[in-house]
Amino acid sequence: MCLDLDKTEVRYLLSGSNDATISIYDVHEPINDVQVTYKPLCSITKKNNNDAHQYTVSILQWYPYDTGMFLSGSFDSTIKAWDTNTLTVAGLFEFEDKVYTLAMSRIATSHTLVAAGTGEPKVRLCDMRTGRATHTLTGHREAVWALAWDPRNEFLLVSGSADRSIRLWDIRRSASCLMTFDQHNEQFDTMQQEAAHAPRPTAYSQTNNSSSSSSSSSSSSSLSSNSASVSSKVSSVASAHNGAVSALKFTPDGRYLLSSGTDNRMHLWDVATGRNTLISYSGIVNQTQKASTICLSGNGRLVYHPCGPHIHAYDLLTGDMVARLNGHFDKVTSLAFQPHTQHMYSGGNDNQILVWNPKMDAPVPQQTYTRTEKEGDHVTLDEKGIEAAAPLEDRDYWSDEDNV
C-alpha cells in the first residue's frame, strides 16, 4: 500500500493497493476520542474504470500545485496522470519495466518534470507538458527504488538504487551526476591525504615576469585541485548502504538527507558535503522488496520509520528511539504526516490505514498521547521520551483506533 497527502489543502489522502485500486479520502474532519471510520470519496478499480492499472500501484503523488491532478505508478510499467474531477487519464508514460517510484519537485517553476525510477538501471525524466520522456540519467547498475527532489533547488535530484548507491544529480548538466554518497566517508579521507601531499606554493618573485608566471601556475594548480575534488565525489564503487536503498527523504530545510536500506540501517547525510553523519538509529527493520517510506514530523525533529508491523520514532539528530507505535497486523509500507494537526497516517499489508492521533494539550518537552486500551489511560513521556510505567517494547504512544 502507498499513501500521499496533498500539500495544498492538506486534507485529501491518496491510497493505492496491491489489487491496483486507488482511493481518495477526505481527512479534514477533526478526530476526537471516539473511533472514526473514513469512507473513500471515490475509488478507481479494474471493475469500474477501464483506465485503471492492471497490477500493483507502487507509488502515488498529488500534483504539487493543486488537487485537480495526481500521478500514479504501477508494476504494469506505466505512470498515469489522473484528472481528479473526472477520474480519467490525462497523461500516460510507458516504460519497459515495472515502476517503483516517481517524484515531482514541489518548488519547480521552470519545469514540470516527473522523475521515474523503474526496474531499469537509470532515472527517466518525463515532461508533463509534452507527455514525453526528455532525457535519462545513467550511472546506476540496478533498479532505481527511491527518488527525492531537493526542497531548495528545483534542478537537484537524489536517487537510490538496488545497487546500494545514492547519487545526486543536476539535471541541467550533460555530466549530470554531482556526487555519490559513501557510507564510510572514504572520499573525504582520500581528499585530506591528497591535500596533505600537495606541493606548497612557490615563494614570491621580485620580477614581474616571474610573478606573473607564479600566479598563472598557482591558478592552474588550484583549478586542477578543484577538478580533482569534484571528480573524487563521483565513484562507481561507493556504497551508501550494504543493501538496496529503498527510501529517501530530505529534511524540510534541505540540509540533510535521510536514507533507508535493506541492510536494516538508516543514515543521515549532510547534503552540502555528502558526508555520512554516522548517527546510529538502532532497531531498524527493513526487509522490503520494493520502495518504502520515511516520514518526518512537521518541525523535522522526529523521523518515523516502518519496522515490520511497527513504526519506530527517532530523534533526528541524536538517533534515540523515543517511541514504538503498535497497531498494524502486517508489515507497514507507507506513512504520511499532517503538519497542521500532527496526525500521521500509516498503510500496511493488512489492508488497513490507521490514523495516529496525538494529544495536543500536553506541555513541551513532556508529551501525552492517547492509549488504545479500553480504560483510556494516558502515558506521559519525559524529555527523553521514556515511560517509566512500561518497558520499551510494550509502549504505545499514539491512538491507532481510528481506521480509514
Secondary structure, 3 states (H helix, E strand, C coil): CEEEECCCCCCEEEEECCCCCEEEEECCCCCCCCCCECCCCEEECCCCCCCCCCCCEEEEEECCCCCCEEEEEECCCEEEEEECCCCEEEEEEECCCCEEEEEECCCCCCCCEEEEEECCCEEEEEECCCCEEEEEEECCCCCEEEEEECCCCCCEEEEEECCCCEEEEECCCCCCEEEECCCCCHHHHHHHHHHHCCCCCCCCCCCHHHHHHHHHHHHHHHHHHHHHHHHCCCCCCCCCCCCCEEEEEECCCCCEEEEEECCCEEEEEECCCCEECCCCCCCCCCCCCCCCCCEECCCCCEEEEEECCEEEEEECCCCCEEEEEECCCCCEEEEEECCCCCCEEEEECCCCEEEEEEECCCCCCCEEEECCCCCCCEEEECCCCCCCCCCHHHCCCCEEEEEC
